[in-house]
Every structure is written in C-alpha cells, then in structure tokens.
C-alpha cells in the first residue's frame, strides 16, 4: 500500500515487485544455508498473500493502521484455519479478502456506534 502510494505505481506492480525481492532474498539465504529450505518457498508465498491486502484502495482501507490490522488477521487466519479454505479458489487471496472484510466491517461498526 505504501509503496504504490509513495512511488505512484499500480498496486499490482508494487505487490509483484516486493514479492520478487522477498523471493530473491529468501532463496539467497536458503542457498547460503541461513534459513531452512522449506521456508524459501513459504515466506514468499505468505508475503504475496499479505501483499494482496496492500492492493486495497484507500476507500477500502483508509489508513496504514487498518492495513496492518488486516495483516495481523491474515496471519492468524492463515496459520490457524487456512486448510478449511481448500477448494475456495486461491487460498491466499481468500484469506486476504476475509481479513480486509473483517477490518472494514469492524471499522464501519465502530463509526456507526460513535454517531
């Protein structure tokens, strides 16, 4: 989200570019034996899924704090109940979507309660 806004590039390019950087770094660390080989595939995949959250527009996630909260929900869901989403299309995208929906729903509810 920050990269696409600051550099004025599309969110897809920002997500892809950052995921590529993470992929290269983790694979380099894996080749050097600094991280477990299994993590060289997992970390970029999880990063890519989390970057889907950053593709949300400011109309959906109005602040970096909300994006961070959605990222926290993404992690919790991914590591605890993501196997339940098999067969729902892209699992990472599904979890990212649910995370954004949770955060935006709570934010809208809080705004309504304040009125």
Residue, then its C-alpha position, 0 to 999 in steps of 0.5 A: x500500500x505504501x509503496x504504490x502510494x509513495x512511488x505512484x505505481x499500480x498496486x499490482x506492480x508494487x505487490x509483484x515487485x516486493x514479492x520478487x525481492x522477498x523471493x530473491x532474498x529468501x532463496x539467497x539465504x536458503x542457498x547460503x544455508x541461513x534459513x531452512x529450505x522449506x521456508x524459501x518457498x513459504x515466506x514468499x508465498x505468505x508475503x504475496x498473500x499479505x501483499x494482496x491486502x496492500x492492493x486495497x484502495x484507500x476507500x477500502x482501507x483508509x489508513x496504514x493502521x487498518x492495513x496492518x490490522x488486516x495483516x495481523x488477521x491474515x496471519x492468524x487466519x492463515x496459520x490457524x484455519x487456512x486448510x478449511x479454505x481448500x477448494x475456495x479458489x486461491x487460498x491466499x487471496x481468500x484469506x486476504x479478502x476475509x481479513x480486509x472484510x473483517x477490518x472494514x466491517x469492524x471499522x464501519x461498526x465502530x463509526x456507526x456506534x460513535x454517531 
